[in-house]
Amino acid sequence: MAPRTDPANADWQRDLFVSYWKLAMTTEPSDPQTAMDWWRKAHHQLAGMKQRGVMNPADQQFLDKLAQKIAAGEAPPPA
C-alpha cells in the first residue's frame, strides 16, 4: 500500500517526507533547481500531514525550515 491508500499511516507518510528531504540535500550542490523541486515536495508532504492531523509536533521545526528554504528560493510550495 502507498501512503495515498492509507492516509492514516503516519509512518509511511513521514518516510516519504524524509526521502524527499534526502533527495533535496543530495542534489542541491550540483543541481539547485532539481533540489528546489524536492524541497517543495517535502514541504507539500509534511504540510499535508499537518493538515490531516498526523504530523508529529516535533516535525514542526522541519516544516518551518522547509518554508524558509522555499521562500529564500523564491518558489512557492505546491498547492
GIJOWO-V201976 format. One record per backbone hydrogen bond with DSSP energy under -1.0 kcal/mol. NH is the residue of the N-H (numbers start at 1). CO is the residue of the C=O. If there is no record, write none. Layout:
# GIJOWO-V201976
nh = (NH:NH)
co = (CO:CO)
This chain:
# GIJOWO-V201976
nh = (5:9:10:13:14:15:16:17:18:19:20:21:22:23:24:25:26:27:28:31:35:36:37:38:39:40:41:42:43:44:45:46:47:48:49:50:51:52:53:54:59:60:63:64:65:66:67:68:69:70:71:72:73:74:75)
co = (2:6:8:9:10:11:12:13:14:15:16:17:18:19:20:21:22:23:24:27:31:32:33:34:35:36:37:38:39:40:41:42:43:44:45:46:47:48:50:49:56:57:59:60:61:62:63:64:65:66:67:68:69:71:70)
